[in-house]
Amino acid sequence: MVSWSILRFRLLPKHKIEVWFGDGTSGIVDLSPRLSQGVMGDGFDPLCDAEFFAKAHLDHGALTWPGGIDLAPDAMHERIKTSGVSVLAAREKKVA
């Protein structure tokens, strides 16, 4: 098992997720800056819907949703190891 594989997670209010990695690291994934913007024309748009967001599952150690949406667990692990949180930044404008 790779150290940055997610072993388990828990959905929290306001588009946040608590995650636990294989090496014992844990922290919060905060998707609220981007998802609170609503539909912006990017691959994260479906996650704005609460019912769809709740369909999160693990696939080979990565947080994944239907339709091939996933979050890179290695980058998430590095940010959480450094600061305790991994944030999906807000977009500056809608994608054309």
C-alpha positions as CSV (number, residue, x, y, z in Angstrom):
1,M,0.0,0.0,0.0
2,V,1.2,3.5,-0.9
3,S,1.5,6.0,2.0
4,W,-0.9,8.4,0.3
5,S,-3.7,5.9,-0.3
6,I,-6.8,6.9,1.5
7,L,-8.1,4.2,3.8
8,R,-11.3,5.8,4.9
9,F,-13.2,9.1,4.7
10,R,-16.1,10.8,6.3
11,L,-18.3,13.4,4.5
12,L,-18.7,16.6,6.6
13,P,-21.1,19.6,6.1
14,K,-20.3,22.3,3.6
15,H,-18.4,20.3,1.1
16,K,-15.7,19.1,3.5
17,I,-14.3,15.6,3.8
18,E,-12.2,14.1,6.6
19,V,-9.7,11.6,5.3
20,W,-7.3,9.0,6.8
21,F,-4.2,7.9,4.8
22,G,-2.3,4.6,4.9
23,D,0.7,6.3,6.7
24,G,-1.5,7.5,9.6
25,T,-1.8,11.1,8.2
26,S,-5.3,12.6,8.5
27,G,-6.9,15.9,7.8
28,I,-9.6,17.8,6.0
29,V,-10.3,18.2,2.3
30,D,-12.2,21.5,1.8
31,L,-13.9,21.7,-1.5
32,S,-16.1,24.6,-0.4
33,P,-14.2,27.5,-2.1
34,R,-14.8,26.0,-5.5
35,L,-18.1,24.2,-5.0
36,S,-19.8,27.2,-3.3
37,Q,-19.4,29.0,-6.6
38,G,-21.9,26.7,-8.2
39,V,-21.7,25.6,-11.9
40,M,-18.6,27.0,-13.5
41,G,-18.2,24.8,-16.5
42,D,-15.5,22.5,-15.2
43,G,-15.2,18.9,-14.2
44,F,-16.2,19.6,-10.6
45,D,-19.7,20.9,-11.5
46,P,-21.6,17.7,-10.6
47,L,-20.1,17.9,-7.0
48,C,-22.1,21.0,-6.4
49,D,-25.2,18.8,-6.1
50,A,-25.5,17.5,-2.5
51,E,-27.0,14.1,-3.6
52,F,-24.2,13.6,-6.1
53,F,-21.5,14.7,-3.6
54,A,-22.8,12.1,-1.2
55,K,-22.0,9.3,-3.8
56,A,-18.3,9.6,-2.9
57,H,-16.4,6.3,-2.6
58,L,-12.9,5.0,-2.6
59,D,-11.3,3.5,-5.7
60,H,-7.8,2.3,-5.4
61,G,-7.1,4.7,-2.5
62,A,-8.6,7.8,-4.2
63,L,-11.8,9.7,-3.5
64,T,-14.0,9.2,-6.5
65,W,-17.5,10.0,-7.8
66,P,-19.5,8.6,-10.6
67,G,-18.5,9.7,-14.1
68,G,-14.7,9.5,-13.4
69,I,-14.5,12.5,-11.1
70,D,-11.7,12.0,-8.6
71,L,-9.2,13.9,-6.4
72,A,-5.5,13.3,-6.6
73,P,-4.6,11.6,-3.3
74,D,-0.9,12.1,-3.6
75,A,-1.2,15.9,-3.8
76,M,-4.0,15.9,-1.2
77,H,-1.7,13.9,1.1
78,E,1.2,16.3,0.7
79,R,-1.0,19.4,1.5
80,I,-2.6,17.8,4.5
81,K,0.8,16.6,5.8
82,T,2.0,20.2,5.6
83,S,-1.0,22.2,6.8
84,G,-3.7,19.7,7.9
85,V,-6.0,20.8,5.1
86,S,-6.2,20.4,1.3
87,V,-8.3,23.1,-0.4
88,L,-9.9,23.1,-3.8
89,A,-9.5,26.8,-4.8
90,A,-12.2,28.9,-6.2
91,R,-12.1,29.6,-9.9
92,E,-11.7,33.2,-11.1
93,K,-14.3,32.9,-13.9
94,K,-16.4,30.4,-15.8
95,V,-14.8,28.1,-18.3
96,A,-15.8,29.1,-21.8
